[in-house]
Amino acid sequence: MASPASAPTSEFFQLQKAIETLIEEKFTSLQEEINKLRTENKDLWNAIETTRLDIAYDRKRISKLELRGNLITSTTKEHLEHLKLILAKRAKAGQAGLTVAQAAKSMQISKPRMKQLLHAIKLDDHFIVGQHPKRANAFVIELNKETTDVDRILSDSRKSAKR
């Protein structure tokens, strides 16, 4: 028979063993959760790095486009002014915009040159470039009525013609 003095010691060891088992189970589940979070964290950091690279690439592309926009030559400016005058006369007469081919013919330049100008036209606030309502591969160029005063354009052209 066990002595009364050894009984509490045996209960103590059983409690200690039960506590160690619970701690070990909790520790194992926490380790698994930590590993899971590390994996998720790694995925997030990879996504962040990919996003950073995308942003850097986009910034580079935007800066190239901005530089290209600043390289509008004097000839291009003259062509844009001439197109603005043609469209202002048509707007005053109540006519719609021009297709790229019609604009090239009106300006007496080639269609390839007009297509080169299309990028500058799209960047200019005075023009609106839209799809042709009946032809999917054609664009229509119109004056932006919100930013362009037709009467002022026509009066400026008359003043410069008198000089």
KACORLIN-V462177 format. One record per residue. N is the residue number from 1. RES is the residue in one letter. PHI is phi as a letter, one per 30 degrees, with the letter a starting at -180 (* if undefined). BURIAL is 1 if it has 16 or more other ideal C-beta (glycine too) atoms within 10 Angstrom, else 0. D_CENTER is the distance of its C-alpha to the mean C-alpha in Angstrom with 1 decimal. Layout:
N;RES;PHI;BURIAL;D_CENTER, N;RES;PHI;BURIAL;D_CENTER
//
This chain:
1;M;*;0;84.9, 2;A;d;0;82.3, 3;S;d;0;83.3, 4;P;d;0;81.9, 5;A;d;0;80.4, 6;S;d;0;78.3, 7;A;d;0;76.8, 8;P;d;0;74.3, 9;T;d;0;73.2, 10;S;d;0;72.5, 11;E;d;0;70.5, 12;F;d;0;68.6, 13;F;d;0;67.7, 14;Q;d;0;66.6, 15;L;d;0;64.3, 16;Q;d;0;63.0, 17;K;d;0;62.3, 18;A;d;0;60.5, 19;I;d;0;58.4, 20;E;d;0;57.5, 21;T;d;0;56.5, 22;L;d;0;54.3, 23;I;d;0;52.7, 24;E;d;0;52.1, 25;E;d;0;50.5, 26;K;d;0;48.2, 27;F;d;0;47.4, 28;T;d;0;46.6, 29;S;d;0;44.3, 30;L;d;0;42.6, 31;Q;d;0;42.2, 32;E;d;0;40.6, 33;E;d;0;38.2, 34;I;d;0;37.4, 35;N;d;0;36.7, 36;K;d;0;34.5, 37;L;d;0;32.5, 38;R;d;0;32.3, 39;T;d;0;30.8, 40;E;d;0;28.2, 41;N;d;0;27.5, 42;K;d;0;27.2, 43;D;d;0;24.7, 44;L;d;0;22.6, 45;W;d;0;22.8, 46;N;d;0;21.8, 47;A;d;0;18.7, 48;I;d;0;18.0, 49;E;d;0;18.6, 50;T;d;0;16.3, 51;T;d;0;13.4, 52;R;d;0;14.6, 53;L;d;0;14.6, 54;D;d;0;11.1, 55;I;d;0;10.0, 56;A;d;0;12.5, 57;Y;d;0;11.5, 58;D;d;0;7.9, 59;R;d;0;9.9, 60;K;d;0;12.4, 61;R;d;0;10.3, 62;I;d;0;9.1, 63;S;d;0;12.7, 64;K;d;0;14.1, 65;L;d;0;12.3, 66;E;d;0;13.7, 67;L;d;0;17.0, 68;R;d;0;17.2, 69;G;d;0;16.8, 70;N;d;0;19.6, 71;L;c;0;21.8, 72;I;d;1;22.8, 73;T;d;0;26.5, 74;S;d;0;29.3, 75;T;d;0;29.9, 76;T;d;1;26.4, 77;K;d;0;26.9, 78;E;d;0;30.3, 79;H;d;1;28.9, 80;L;d;1;26.3, 81;E;d;0;29.2, 82;H;d;1;31.4, 83;L;d;1;28.9, 84;K;d;1;28.5, 85;L;d;1;32.3, 86;I;d;1;32.7, 87;L;d;1;30.3, 88;A;d;1;32.0, 89;K;d;0;35.4, 90;R;d;1;34.2, 91;A;d;1;32.8, 92;K;d;0;36.1, 93;A;d;0;38.0, 94;G;i;0;36.0, 95;Q;c;0;34.4, 96;A;d;0;30.9, 97;G;d;1;28.3, 98;L;c;1;28.6, 99;T;d;1;27.3, 100;V;d;1;26.2, 101;A;d;0;29.7, 102;Q;d;1;31.5, 103;A;d;1;29.7, 104;A;d;1;30.7, 105;K;d;0;34.2, 106;S;d;1;34.5, 107;M;d;1;33.3, 108;Q;h;0;35.5, 109;I;b;1;32.9, 110;S;d;0;32.1, 111;K;d;0;29.5, 112;P;d;0;27.7, 113;R;d;0;27.6, 114;M;d;1;26.2, 115;K;d;0;23.4, 116;Q;d;0;22.7, 117;L;d;1;22.6, 118;L;e;1;20.2, 119;H;d;0;17.1, 120;A;d;1;18.9, 121;I;d;1;19.7, 122;K;d;0;16.2, 123;L;d;0;15.4, 124;D;d;1;18.7, 125;D;d;0;18.9, 126;H;d;1;22.3, 127;F;c;1;21.3, 128;I;b;1;19.7, 129;V;c;1;19.1, 130;G;b;0;19.5, 131;Q;d;0;21.0, 132;H;d;0;24.7, 133;P;d;0;26.4, 134;K;c;0;28.8, 135;R;b;0;27.3, 136;A;d;0;24.2, 137;N;c;0;23.9, 138;A;c;0;24.5, 139;F;c;1;22.4, 140;V;c;1;24.0, 141;I;c;1;23.6, 142;E;b;1;24.8, 143;L;d;1;25.2, 144;N;d;0;23.1, 145;K;d;0;26.0, 146;E;d;0;24.5, 147;T;c;0;23.9, 148;T;b;1;26.7, 149;D;c;0;30.4, 150;V;d;1;32.2, 151;D;d;0;35.6, 152;R;d;0;34.6, 153;I;d;1;33.2, 154;L;d;0;36.4, 155;S;d;0;38.6, 156;D;d;0;36.9, 157;S;d;1;37.5, 158;R;d;0;41.1, 159;K;d;0;41.6, 160;S;d;0;40.3, 161;A;d;0;42.4, 162;K;d;0;45.5, 163;R;d;0;45.1
//
